Amino acid sequence: GALVGKLRGVDVGFKIGLEFFSAQGLAGVHRVVGGAPFFLDLKFHDIPNTVAGAVRAVSASRPAIVNVHAAGGAEMMRAAAAAAREGADAA
């Protein structure tokens, strides 16, 4: 909180990890980062449909970056990329 406040107006982005996201959700993310760019470091890794749904849900909040775990395979990564576009378009 305090450091983020000091950085307001500086050209920076913020990395949001799984622990913070799980505790605070998207509302907490937006409360902390305001309008600054943010990277959701959530490393989604599941079946393609589940990852697509998760990525679609968070993409509506317009993160600069969302990551997935490459071990999920090419099909999962393609589903995540398509869902990111859909989620961003729906925002």
Backbone as numpy.savetxt, mean C-alpha at the origin, in Angstrom:
# Nx Ny Nz CAx CAy CAz Cx Cy Cz
4.76 9.98 14.62 3.98 11.17 14.62 4.81 12.43 14.62
5.70 12.61 15.62 6.45 13.85 15.74 7.40 14.04 14.57
8.11 12.98 14.19 9.04 13.08 13.06 8.28 13.37 11.77
7.16 12.70 11.59 6.36 12.94 10.39 5.93 14.40 10.34
5.52 14.96 11.47 5.14 16.36 11.52 6.27 17.29 11.13
7.49 16.97 11.56 8.65 17.79 11.22 8.98 17.71 9.73
8.61 16.62 9.11 8.93 16.42 7.68 7.86 16.96 6.75
6.74 17.40 7.27 5.69 17.97 6.41 6.26 19.12 5.61
5.94 19.15 4.34 6.43 20.20 3.46 7.77 19.86 2.82
8.45 18.83 3.31 9.70 18.38 2.71 9.34 17.34 1.67
10.05 17.30 0.59 9.74 16.37 -0.51 10.18 14.96 -0.14
9.36 14.26 0.66 9.66 12.89 1.10 8.42 12.03 0.96
8.63 10.74 1.02 7.54 9.78 1.09 7.74 8.94 2.34
6.76 8.14 2.69 6.83 7.36 3.91 6.62 5.88 3.62
7.38 5.04 4.33 7.23 3.59 4.24 6.34 3.14 5.39
5.28 2.44 5.06 4.36 1.92 6.06 4.49 0.40 6.07
4.87 -0.14 7.20 5.06 -1.58 7.32 3.81 -2.31 7.78
3.91 -3.61 7.78 2.79 -4.48 8.11 2.29 -4.27 9.54
3.20 -4.11 10.49 2.79 -3.96 11.89 1.96 -2.68 12.07
2.44 -1.56 11.53 1.68 -0.31 11.65 0.35 -0.43 10.92
0.38 -0.98 9.71 -0.84 -1.10 8.92 -1.87 -1.99 9.61
-1.41 -3.09 10.19 -2.33 -4.00 10.89 -2.96 -3.33 12.11
-2.20 -2.51 12.79 -2.71 -1.85 13.99 -3.58 -0.63 13.67
-3.23 0.10 12.61 -3.88 1.39 12.36 -4.77 1.44 11.12
-4.56 0.51 10.19 -5.35 0.48 8.96 -5.09 1.69 8.07
-5.86 1.78 6.99 -5.68 2.88 6.05 -5.99 4.23 6.67
-6.94 4.27 7.60 -7.25 5.54 8.27 -6.02 6.05 9.02
-5.32 5.16 9.70 -4.10 5.54 10.41 -3.00 5.96 9.48
-2.89 5.28 8.36 -1.88 5.65 7.35 -2.12 7.09 6.91
-3.34 7.40 6.53 -3.64 8.74 6.04 -3.51 9.80 7.13
-3.82 9.43 8.36 -3.67 10.36 9.48 -2.19 10.74 9.66
-1.30 9.77 9.47 0.13 10.02 9.67 0.78 10.69 8.46
0.50 10.19 7.27 1.22 10.71 6.11 0.56 11.92 5.48
-0.69 12.18 5.82 -1.38 13.31 5.20 -1.46 13.07 3.70
-1.04 14.02 2.93 -1.08 13.88 1.48 0.24 13.46 0.87
1.23 13.12 1.70 2.55 12.73 1.19 2.48 11.36 0.53
3.39 11.10 -0.41 3.44 9.76 -1.01 3.79 8.72 0.06
3.27 7.50 -0.12 3.61 6.45 0.82 3.73 5.11 0.12
4.58 4.26 0.69 4.87 2.92 0.21 4.27 1.95 1.22
3.34 1.12 0.78 2.78 0.08 1.64 3.63 -1.18 1.51
4.49 -1.39 2.48 5.40 -2.53 2.49 4.71 -3.69 3.20
3.76 -4.31 2.50 2.93 -5.35 3.10 3.28 -6.75 2.61
4.07 -6.84 1.55 4.56 -8.12 1.03 3.45 -9.17 0.91
2.38 -8.80 0.21 1.28 -9.75 0.01 1.78 -11.03 -0.64
1.30 -12.17 -0.14 1.71 -13.49 -0.68 0.60 -14.48 -0.34
-0.18 -14.83 -1.36 -1.29 -15.76 -1.16 -1.71 -16.23 -2.55
-2.85 -16.88 -2.65 -3.33 -17.27 -3.97 -3.66 -16.00 -4.77
-3.58 -16.07 -6.09 -3.76 -14.86 -6.92 -5.04 -14.07 -6.62
-6.16 -14.74 -6.45 -7.41 -14.03 -6.21 -7.39 -13.26 -4.89
-6.81 -13.85 -3.86 -6.74 -13.19 -2.55 -5.81 -11.99 -2.60
-4.66 -12.14 -3.22 -3.72 -11.02 -3.35 -4.34 -9.91 -4.19
-5.01 -10.28 -5.26 -5.67 -9.27 -6.10 -6.68 -8.47 -5.28
-7.48 -9.14 -4.48 -8.47 -8.45 -3.66 -7.82 -7.51 -2.65
-6.74 -7.95 -2.03 -6.04 -7.12 -1.05 -5.41 -5.90 -1.73
-4.76 -6.13 -2.86 -4.12 -5.02 -3.59 -5.17 -4.04 -4.09
-6.27 -4.55 -4.61 -7.36 -3.68 -5.08 -7.87 -2.79 -3.94
-8.04 -3.38 -2.77 -8.56 -2.65 -1.62 -7.62 -1.52 -1.19
-6.32 -1.79 -1.12 -5.40 -0.74 -0.67 -5.06 0.25 -1.78
-5.17 -0.16 -3.03 -4.83 0.73 -4.15 -5.79 1.90 -4.28
-7.00 1.73 -3.79 -7.96 2.84 -3.83 -7.47 4.02 -3.00
-6.54 3.78 -2.06 -6.01 4.87 -1.24 -4.80 5.55 -1.89
-4.45 5.11 -3.09 -3.39 5.73 -3.89 -1.98 5.67 -3.30
-1.52 4.50 -2.83 -0.13 4.43 -2.39 0.79 4.58 -3.61
1.96 5.12 -3.40 2.94 5.24 -4.49 3.43 3.86 -4.89
3.57 2.98 -3.91 4.07 1.62 -4.14 3.35 0.67 -3.19
3.00 -0.51 -3.70 2.53 -1.63 -2.89 3.37 -2.82 -3.35
3.85 -3.63 -2.42 4.66 -4.76 -2.87 3.97 -6.10 -2.60
4.40 -7.08 -3.37 3.97 -8.46 -3.20 5.23 -9.31 -3.12
5.11 -10.47 -2.54 6.26 -11.37 -2.44 6.37 -12.17 -3.73
7.50 -12.06 -4.40 7.69 -12.72 -5.69 7.55 -14.23 -5.60
7.73 -14.81 -4.42 7.60 -16.26 -4.27 6.17 -16.71 -4.57
5.23 -15.78 -4.61 3.85 -16.11 -4.96 3.68 -16.49 -6.42
4.66 -16.19 -7.23 4.65 -16.60 -8.63 4.11 -15.55 -9.59
4.33 -15.83 -10.86 3.98 -14.89 -11.92 2.47 -14.63 -12.00
1.67 -15.67 -11.84 0.21 -15.48 -11.92 -0.27 -14.54 -10.81
0.26 -14.73 -9.60 -0.12 -13.87 -8.49 0.32 -12.43 -8.76
1.52 -12.25 -9.28 2.03 -10.91 -9.55 1.23 -10.22 -10.65
0.85 -10.96 -11.68 0.00 -10.37 -12.73 -1.36 -9.97 -12.18
-1.93 -10.82 -11.33 -3.23 -10.50 -10.73 -3.12 -9.26 -9.85
-2.02 -9.14 -9.12 -1.80 -7.97 -8.27 -1.66 -6.70 -9.10
-0.92 -6.78 -10.19 -0.74 -5.60 -11.05 -2.07 -5.14 -11.65
-2.87 -6.09 -12.12 -4.18 -5.73 -12.68 -5.08 -5.13 -11.61
-5.05 -5.71 -10.42 -5.88 -5.20 -9.33 -5.44 -3.81 -8.88
-4.14 -3.54 -8.92 -3.65 -2.20 -8.56 -4.20 -1.16 -9.51
-4.21 -1.47 -10.79 -4.78 -0.53 -11.77 -6.27 -0.33 -11.54
-6.99 -1.42 -11.29 -8.43 -1.33 -11.04 -8.73 -0.50 -9.80
-8.00 -0.76 -8.73 -8.21 -0.04 -7.47 -7.92 1.45 -7.61
-6.85 1.78 -8.32 -6.49 3.18 -8.51 -7.52 3.87 -9.40
-8.00 3.17 -10.41 -9.02 3.77 -11.31 -10.34 4.01 -10.58
-10.63 3.17 -9.58 -11.89 3.29 -8.86 -11.84 4.43 -7.83
-10.64 4.87 -7.50 -10.51 5.92 -6.46 -11.00 7.26 -6.94
